[in-house]
Amino acid sequence: MTVRQWLLTAISLLLPGLPAHAAERKVDPSFLHRNTDALTEVSSDITTPSCHFKPMFGAGGGEPAKTSGVARFAEVVVDPHGSCKAVSYPEEDQIYVVLKGSGGTSYGGQNVALANEDFLYIPATVSHGLRNDTGAPMTVAVMGYNTKGFPAGPLPEHPLKDNIANVPLEHVGSHPQSAHYRLLLGDSRQTRDKIDVGSVVTSLFIMEIDPGGTNFPHHHPREEEIYLILSGHGTQVAGSGLDGVEGKFPAGTGDAYYYRANTTVGYYSAAHVSSRILCIRSWQPGLQPEHREK
């Protein structure tokens, strides 16, 4: 008998009714880290020889937590004149953000052009598939969120798309003046964003932080969040919740962090460096209030 087997047997004898395998249960992480330079391409339901799926969180990249609503958060690269397989999901909303290049996507029976830094909301049940009609690669952040247990809204009358540059910079709430926000997309109970639709994603935004600035570390008791650093470098905060402990990690372009609800989250931009971060926040399943708090 190995030491490990002996320990599991001892635990089961000391705690009757507790199965020996219970000691093997893994704790869901409060946060996860990935870097786009280290991503591994995997086969998925959209991949083709010219469509490359590189998962960060969720499908193909390891679930962030058993309780997470993140179905997938991935970088998809479409080769010049390439395309991805068209898919539709009965219980998954998706958002595309074009990180580099341009191309398009099918959207039901329509073709939608996609320019650099366009963002597009794709509700559950709508068929969609990326394509690239240009001579340069197109890179898209594909973000999918499980809608099971959330109220289904009516399908939009037309594709909901805009460009990041069309969304003004502003300050939000109690965050310091060194943090500026472009509020891209929120849920249908809001009116502050460029697009307000759906039930799961509560806020998709660009955060631009001045040199030496911060957004003040904070936590969201009911929502999980992902940061993807688009440019700049500094210090990423990933700590505990209510006690405000700040775990600090060096971070730069391409770093991505997933945060479970109630994890302390924040960012400090390095001195003399501006940082630009794509952020998305969503209800953690089971924690969404019946009526959205104002």
N, C-alpha and C positions, 0 to 999 in steps of 0.2 A: 504493500500500500504506500502510495506517495504521501508526502507531507500534506499536499493540497487535499487529497482524498481523506486523509485523517482529520484535517480541520473541518471539512464539510460534514463528516460523520459526527464529530464531536458537537458541532453546532446543532445538528438535528436531534441529538440526544439531550442536550441541555435545554433546547426549546421545542418540546413536543408539539406537533402540529405544524411546525415550520419545515417544509421540504428542504432537503439538503441543497437542491439546486437554487434555492432562494438567495443564498449567499453569493451566487454568481451574477445576480441582476446588476446591470450597468446603470449608473446614474446618468440621466439625461444632462448633457453639458449646458451650462449657462450661456456659453458663447463658443463659436467655432471660427477659425481663421483659414483663409485660402489666399493664394496669389495667382493671378492670371498667367504669369510666366511658367508656373509649375503645373498647370492644368493638363490632364491627360484626356485625349480624345477617346470617346467610347461610342459604341453603336447605340442608336436610339431609334424611335419610331419615325424620326424625320430625316435620318442620315441617308446620304447618297454618296457616290464617289466625289461629288463636288460640294457637299454640305457636311460640315464638321461640327459635332456637338461636344462641347467641353464643359462638363458640369462643375459647379461650385458647391451648391447645396441642393438637397432634394434628390429627384430621380437621377440615378447614375453617379451621384457624388456623395452619397451617404446622407441619410435623413438627419436633419439638425436635432430633432427630438421627436419622440413618439407622439407628442401632443401638438406638433407644429402644423400650421396650415400651409407651409411652403411645399408646393408640389414639385417645383423645379426652379432653380436659379442658375442660368448657364450662359456661357459665351458661345454663340454660334457664328462660325465663319463660313461664308458662301464664296466659293471661288469665282473668278471672272467668268461670266456667261454660264454660271452654274445655277442649281436650284435644289430645294429641299422637298421632301415628300409632304404632300398636304395631309393635315390631320384635323380632327375635331375632338373635343373632350366634353362629355355630358355634364361633368361637375368640376370644371376648372376654368377660371378666368385667366387670361394671359395679357401681359403688357410687353410690347416690343419697345426698346430704345436703341436707335442706331448709334453705335459708338464710333464707327469709322466707315467711310465710303457711302455708297448709295445703291439703290436697287428698287425692289418692290415686293409685294406679297399679294397672293390671292386672299380674298375676304368674302366668303360665301361665293356668289357668282360674279363678284367685282374684282378688278385689278386696282391696287392701291400703290401709288408711287411712294418711295421712301427716300428721303434725303438725309444727309448727315445730321444727327441730333434730332431727328423726328422721333416722336413717341406715339404709339398707337395702342388703344385699348381693344382687346378681342374677347368678347363675352363667351361663356360656355355655350357649346353646341355649334358655333360658327366655324366652318371649315376654313383653314388658312395654311399657306405654304410660302416660305421665302424664296425669292429668286434674285438673280443679279445679272442685269443686262449690260453691265459696264466692263471695262478692261482692267479693273482693280478689285481686290477683295473687299467684301462688305462684312463688317463685324457688328453683331446685334446682341444686346443683352436680352435674353428671353426669360421672363419672370412669370411663373404660373402659381396660382393659389387655389386651394381646394374650396369649393363653394358648398359642399355638403353641410346641411344644417343652417345655412344662411338663406334668407329670403331671396327668391329669384325675381328680378325685375324684368320689365319689357325689353326686348332687343332694341338697340338704337336704330333709328330710321336710316342712318348712314354711318360709315366708319368714323370713329372719333379719333382724329389725328391732329397733331399740331407740332410745332418746333420749339425747342427749348429757348431759342433766341427771342421768340414772340412772347415769352412769359417774363414780366418785369421782376427785377430784384426788389426785395423788401425785407424789412425786419419783422420778426415774429415774436409775439408774446414777451416773455421776460428774458429772452436770450440777449446777449450783449450786442453792442453796435458793431463789433468786429465780425459778426456772422450775418451773412446775407442769404436770402432764400428765393428760389424760383419755384412756386407752388404749381406743380404740373397736373396732378390728378389726386382726387380724394373720393370718398364714398358718396352715395347719392343723398345723404343727409346734410352735406356741406354745400356751401356756396362760395367758398373763398378761392378755389382752385380753377385753373384753366379748364379742366374737365372734371366734373363731379358725377360719378356713375358707379354702379355696383355696390356690393355690401362688405367685401372682405378687406380690400386694400383701403386703409384710412388716409394714407398720404404718400405720394410719390413726389420727390422734390430734389432739386439741385441745391447743395449748400456750398457757398463760396466764403471762405474764411480768410481774413486779412493776415498778413505776416505777423506772427506772434500772437494771433487772436485765438479765440475758442468759442464754442457754442454752449459752454458750461456743461459739465457732466451732469446727467440727470437719469431718471428711469421712468418707464411706462408700465404701470402695474398690470395692464390688460393687453398690451400690444407687443408683438415681436418686431424686430427691425433688422435690416441689412444695410451696411455701408459698403460702397465700392469706390475707392479713391481713383479719380480720373486723372488728376495731376497734382503735383506738389508733394510735400512730405512733412511729417511731424510726429505726433504721439497719439496713438489710438487708446482710448480708455475702454476697458472691459472689466467691470468689477461686480461687487455684490449690489444688492438693491437698496433697501430702506436705510441701511447704515451709511450709504454713500461712499463706501470704500472704492478708491480708484486704482484698479490694476492698470498699469501703463506699459505700452508696447510700441517700439519704433515702427512707423508705418510710412509707406510711400506708394507711388503710382502702381496700380494693379493689386493692391491689398484689398481683401474683402473680409468683412466680419458679419457673422450672423449672431443676433442677440435674442435670447428667449425673453419672455415677459418678465419685468421687474429686475432685469440686469442693468447695472449702471452703464451708461453709454455716453460717449463724448469724444471730442477731438481737439487737440491743440496744434495749430499750425506752427511750423518752425519759424524762427526769427528770419526776417527778410525773404520769406517764401509764402506765396498765396497758395491755398489748397482748394481743390474743387472736388466735390464728393456727390455721387449719385446715391440717394437714400430712398428706401421704401419701407413703410411701416404698415402693419396689418393686425387685425384682431387675432389673438391666439385662440384657437377653437375652444369653446366652453367658457371663455372669459368675456365675450362681447356682451355689453349691457343690452337690455331690451329696448331702451331708449338711449340714444347717443348723448353723452354728457356734453353740454355746451362749453 
